[in-house]
């Protein structure tokens, strides 16, 4: 158990809908990362937050947005969902958000868009 | 595109054998990390090697880094069935804190 929690575990929805994925980092970790893992694209970095502020952005679509709240939990919002958004979405946390940090991954949310 | 590319994509060995996975990357890095992922689960950190290090050990794991060739290798010695998983390298671009994961090697260890 990494100490990172993600909810929900599974999500099934239809194209065009909007969903929110939630992540609680390990106690004491200030940085949160979001990743998307699909069969054809591998593990893609989406976005990183540090202490409530966006720190780095990856291949995140405009239809996706994220935020980190004062209690350090984070939410990833996916809107106008398409079939291709079906994937595993992972959240990870680290103490300082530095590249030398170990990232601790949550169990993931499996999103299926029908 | 992915910063790191692992080779081979898939590897099957018998218990007790050694497994070697390679990672190549394209630009200068601060450090390189290896992670393991059991099927459908979250990734677990294995080891970090900094750009000024050439070799690092952790238990049955040995990681090497050759910055002149922009490549790293992960050696798992005396493999066990429980080592069956996907292994990813992750590189941090020079002067950034962003980790970019490679495509992964799927290791299958048969008992």
Interface residues (C-beta under 8 A of the other chain):
Chain A: X2 X4 X33 X35 X42 X43 X45 X48 X55 X56 X58 X88 X90 X92 X97 X98 X99 X100 X102 X103 X104 X105 X106 X107 X108 X110
Chain B: X2 X30 X31 X33 X35 X40 X41 X42 X43 X44 X45 X48 X50 X88 X92 X96 X97 X98 X99 X100 X101 X102 X103 X104
